[in-house]
Amino acid sequence: MVMQPVLEIFAADDFALWPIGEHESYGYLVLDGDLTPAEVGTAVMRIANCNDFEPEEEHGPCPTDPLGTFLHGLLTMPDLFAAGGFRVTDSATDTVVVQPGCCNGLETWRDWLDMLDGTGGCYFGHDPSSMGERVGDIVRLTLDADGGNDSPVIELPVDQVRTLVTGAQRDLQDFLSLAGSWAEQHLSAHATAVTAALARVLDLEHTPWPAS
């Protein structure tokens, strides 16, 4: 089994604030330390776009320049969102076991840890409405909780899933380090604020990451 943090992306052919890669809509970009600069740019663009809402008045007026306007929600919203999650693939058959669905976000990845500790469950969006739960020493992944008894179910040892989650967390930390260096080159005036916002949306604020 392979677990990877993935970000749902879309095509943005008219985006010109910084270089991005070419991607089809509704695909997934794996976030790790091996991304090219253009792929990092795509990820930052998508995360900023996920939070491109008008903040409340107490967060200050929206800048008037295009870059400041685009980044305003990411830099000022208290609760950030990044469409995606942890994808689980059976490497032996190349079958996706868990694919984050609609309304699932990377900012909730620590739900996996709560599930492993027996204090919560994991819900991976819809459709299908996939979920994970701990049952004794087993993690049960139900591919469609709304599908009744007909839904496929996969069971993995808790220790194996904990190892997978640790690896996916390391991938997120590697991406954050890479994005920090990228921001210094492409968004120098906003680099510190953007990197801090990415740490918040990836729920890595309290996790040390290498300085760029």
Buried (B, 14 or more C-beta within 10 A) or exposed (E): BEBBBBBBBBEBEEBEBBBBBEBEEEEBBBBBBEBEBBBBBBBBBBBBBBBEEEBEEEBEEEEEEEEEEBBBBBBBBEEBBBBBBBBBBEEEEEEEBBBBBEEBBBBBBBBBBBBBEEEBBBBBBBEBBBBBBBEEEBBBBBBBBEBEEEBEEBEBEBEEBBEBBEBBBEBBBBBBBBBBBBBBEBBEEBBEBBBEBBBBBBBBEEEEBEEB
